[in-house]
Amino acid sequence: MGKEKKTGIKSILLAFIGFAAFVLLDQYTKFLAVIHLKDQKSFVLIDGVFQLHYLENRGAAFGMFQDKQLFFVAGALIILVLVFFLYIRMPHSPRYYPLRICSVLLCAGAVGNMIDRIRLHYVIDFFYFEWIDFPIFNVADCYVVIAGILFVVLILFFYKDEELHALSLKIRRGKGQKE
């Protein structure tokens, strides 16, 4: 087996282990929220600023798309497929590690919430910033937001256009055809 192929397999294995760990952490925090927060008063950590408040979210942020589970599951599956194809096209170089980590975080967040939607028909949320009245969210949401912000920062300020070109989903043409 060639060095490049071994590196690729190792990279995918590490990504899967990280992905599984992130999903398990998300699901564990939701399990704890059900045990300790459901049917309870909010648990105030910093008065007037931050609290833990159990919520069964059947929509998206700000109450949009209530009870549209199929929409969310289909969207998550599309994201997973696109990110997977992006991931396998990334060169196996330390330069692309930040992009790989973002990909794993994004997928873990999508799957963490998708598990809830399929299993429960809602997502368990519990973090609440009362000070700014921010919508209640969970660990998977944090993964998605952090990955999204990092993707934008990396693409705008870290990678050059030619480095990103390697990730494009160009269709390879047969011999003798123009590209």
C-alpha positions, 0 to 999 in steps of 0.5 A: 500500500502506498504512503499516500493511500495509508495517509488517506486511510489514517486521515479518514479514520481519525476524522471518524473517531473525532466525529464519533467523539463530538456526536457522543459528547452532544448526545451525552449533554442532551441526555444530561439536560433531559435528566436534570433540566426537563420539567424543572425551573431554569438553572441560573449560572450567571444571573441575568446573563446565562442559564440552562433551560430545557427546550424541545425545539421542533423548528429552527432558530427563532421558531422558523420551520416548526414541525418540518422534520423531513426538511431538516433531515434532508438538509442535514443529509445533503450537507453530509454528502457535500462535506464528505466529498469536500473532505475526500478531495482535500490534500493530505497535508497539514495545511488542510488540517484546519479545513478537515477539523471544520468538516468534522465539526460541521458533520458532527453538529448536523448528525447530532441534531439529526439524531434528535429529529429522527428519534424524538421529532424535536431537538433538545436545546438547553443553553440560554444567554438571557442577557442578549435574549439569544435563542436557546441552543445546544452543543451540536449548534455550537459545532455548526456555528464554530465550523461555519465561522472558521470555514469563512475565515479560512477561505477568506484569509488563510487559503489561496484561490489555487489551494481551494481549486483542488477542492472544486467538484470538477467533473473529469473528462475522458481522454481527448476531451477539452476541460 
